[in-house]
Amino acid sequence: MKRRVFLLLLVSLIISPLWGITANASDKIRITLVGDNEAEESKVIEISVGDTFTVPECEFEEPEGLIFGRWSIGGEVLFPGEVLELTEDTEIHAYWVEPLTINVDVYCGETKGIGGIVSFPADTNEKESNKGLF
């Protein structure tokens, strides 16, 4: 009987600290931003369980001929600035689109005015480019 009590006490002293280490490890959520570009870039961010995550601007290198359109989690569309409440490890993928280019010329009477180019993702109405008009 004394031996069983001693073994139970010994096991509880060994297991309890290990249980604490395991519990602390699961208090984090791992978010992987995947560039889905030629460089195969990715960035890992860890947040604490219960914290919110603000979708960042895309800092990955653009594939040639494409511009950043949006982020995606399993087909769900996300834009920079959106706030998420995640409950598990998550991969967020960059989605690249071909730019739609519109040439604009402004005429004032007989004189041709200033022109410019506006580019934005072709498959959305949201202007996503930092290229300005004029």
Contacts in CASP RR format, 6 or more apart in sequence:
PFRMAT RR
TARGET T0000
AUTHOR 0000-0000-0000
METHOD contacts of the structure
MODEL  1
MKRRVFLLLLVSLIISPLWGITANASDKIRITLVGDNEAEESKVIEISVG
DTFTVPECEFEEPEGLIFGRWSIGGEVLFPGEVLELTEDTEIHAYWVEPL
TINVDVYCGETKGIGGIVSFPADTNEKESNKGLF
26 49 0 8 1.000
27 48 0 8 1.000
27 49 0 8 1.000
28 46 0 8 1.000
28 47 0 8 1.000
28 48 0 8 1.000
28 49 0 8 1.000
29 46 0 8 1.000
29 47 0 8 1.000
29 48 0 8 1.000
29 49 0 8 1.000
29 51 0 8 1.000
29 53 0 8 1.000
29 86 0 8 1.000
29 87 0 8 1.000
29 88 0 8 1.000
29 89 0 8 1.000
29 90 0 8 1.000
30 44 0 8 1.000
30 45 0 8 1.000
30 46 0 8 1.000
30 89 0 8 1.000
30 90 0 8 1.000
31 44 0 8 1.000
31 45 0 8 1.000
31 46 0 8 1.000
31 47 0 8 1.000
31 53 0 8 1.000
31 86 0 8 1.000
31 89 0 8 1.000
31 90 0 8 1.000
31 91 0 8 1.000
31 92 0 8 1.000
32 42 0 8 1.000
32 43 0 8 1.000
32 44 0 8 1.000
32 45 0 8 1.000
32 89 0 8 1.000
32 90 0 8 1.000
32 91 0 8 1.000
32 92 0 8 1.000
33 42 0 8 1.000
33 43 0 8 1.000
33 44 0 8 1.000
33 45 0 8 1.000
33 56 0 8 1.000
33 60 0 8 1.000
33 71 0 8 1.000
33 92 0 8 1.000
33 94 0 8 1.000
34 41 0 8 1.000
34 42 0 8 1.000
34 91 0 8 1.000
34 92 0 8 1.000
34 93 0 8 1.000
34 94 0 8 1.000
35 41 0 8 1.000
35 42 0 8 1.000
35 58 0 8 1.000
35 60 0 8 1.000
35 93 0 8 1.000
35 94 0 8 1.000
36 93 0 8 1.000
36 94 0 8 1.000
36 95 0 8 1.000
36 96 0 8 1.000
37 60 0 8 1.000
37 61 0 8 1.000
37 62 0 8 1.000
37 63 0 8 1.000
37 94 0 8 1.000
37 96 0 8 1.000
38 61 0 8 1.000
38 63 0 8 1.000
38 64 0 8 1.000
39 60 0 8 1.000
39 61 0 8 1.000
41 60 0 8 1.000
41 61 0 8 1.000
43 59 0 8 1.000
45 53 0 8 1.000
47 53 0 8 1.000
47 86 0 8 1.000
49 87 0 8 1.000
50 85 0 8 1.000
52 83 0 8 1.000
52 84 0 8 1.000
52 85 0 8 1.000
53 83 0 8 1.000
53 84 0 8 1.000
53 85 0 8 1.000
53 86 0 8 1.000
54 81 0 8 1.000
54 82 0 8 1.000
54 83 0 8 1.000
54 84 0 8 1.000
55 71 0 8 1.000
55 78 0 8 1.000
55 79 0 8 1.000
55 80 0 8 1.000
55 81 0 8 1.000
55 82 0 8 1.000
55 83 0 8 1.000
55 84 0 8 1.000
55 92 0 8 1.000
56 80 0 8 1.000
56 81 0 8 1.000
57 80 0 8 1.000
58 68 0 8 1.000
58 69 0 8 1.000
58 71 0 8 1.000
58 80 0 8 1.000
58 94 0 8 1.000
60 68 0 8 1.000
60 94 0 8 1.000
62 68 0 8 1.000
62 96 0 8 1.000
63 96 0 8 1.000
65 98 0 8 1.000
65 99 0 8 1.000
66 96 0 8 1.000
66 97 0 8 1.000
66 98 0 8 1.000
66 99 0 8 1.000
67 96 0 8 1.000
67 97 0 8 1.000
67 98 0 8 1.000
67 99 0 8 1.000
67 119 0 8 1.000
67 121 0 8 1.000
67 128 0 8 1.000
67 129 0 8 1.000
68 94 0 8 1.000
68 95 0 8 1.000
68 96 0 8 1.000
68 97 0 8 1.000
68 128 0 8 1.000
69 94 0 8 1.000
69 95 0 8 1.000
69 96 0 8 1.000
69 97 0 8 1.000
69 121 0 8 1.000
69 124 0 8 1.000
69 128 0 8 1.000
70 77 0 8 1.000
70 78 0 8 1.000
70 79 0 8 1.000
70 95 0 8 1.000
70 121 0 8 1.000
70 124 0 8 1.000
70 128 0 8 1.000
71 77 0 8 1.000
71 78 0 8 1.000
71 79 0 8 1.000
71 80 0 8 1.000
71 92 0 8 1.000
71 93 0 8 1.000
71 94 0 8 1.000
71 95 0 8 1.000
72 78 0 8 1.000
72 92 0 8 1.000
72 93 0 8 1.000
72 94 0 8 1.000
72 95 0 8 1.000
73 90 0 8 1.000
73 91 0 8 1.000
73 92 0 8 1.000
73 93 0 8 1.000
74 93 0 8 1.000
78 84 0 8 1.000
78 92 0 8 1.000
79 126 0 8 1.000
97 121 0 8 1.000
97 122 0 8 1.000
97 123 0 8 1.000
97 124 0 8 1.000
98 122 0 8 1.000
99 119 0 8 1.000
99 120 0 8 1.000
99 121 0 8 1.000
99 122 0 8 1.000
99 129 0 8 1.000
100 119 0 8 1.000
100 120 0 8 1.000
100 121 0 8 1.000
100 122 0 8 1.000
101 117 0 8 1.000
101 118 0 8 1.000
101 119 0 8 1.000
102 117 0 8 1.000
102 118 0 8 1.000
102 119 0 8 1.000
103 115 0 8 1.000
103 116 0 8 1.000
103 117 0 8 1.000
104 115 0 8 1.000
104 116 0 8 1.000
104 117 0 8 1.000
104 118 0 8 1.000
104 133 0 8 1.000
105 112 0 8 1.000
105 113 0 8 1.000
105 115 0 8 1.000
105 116 0 8 1.000
106 112 0 8 1.000
106 113 0 8 1.000
106 114 0 8 1.000
106 115 0 8 1.000
107 113 0 8 1.000
114 134 0 8 1.000
115 134 0 8 1.000
116 132 0 8 1.000
116 133 0 8 1.000
116 134 0 8 1.000
117 131 0 8 1.000
118 127 0 8 1.000
118 129 0 8 1.000
118 131 0 8 1.000
118 132 0 8 1.000
118 133 0 8 1.000
119 129 0 8 1.000
119 131 0 8 1.000
120 126 0 8 1.000
120 127 0 8 1.000
120 128 0 8 1.000
120 129 0 8 1.000
121 128 0 8 1.000
121 129 0 8 1.000
END
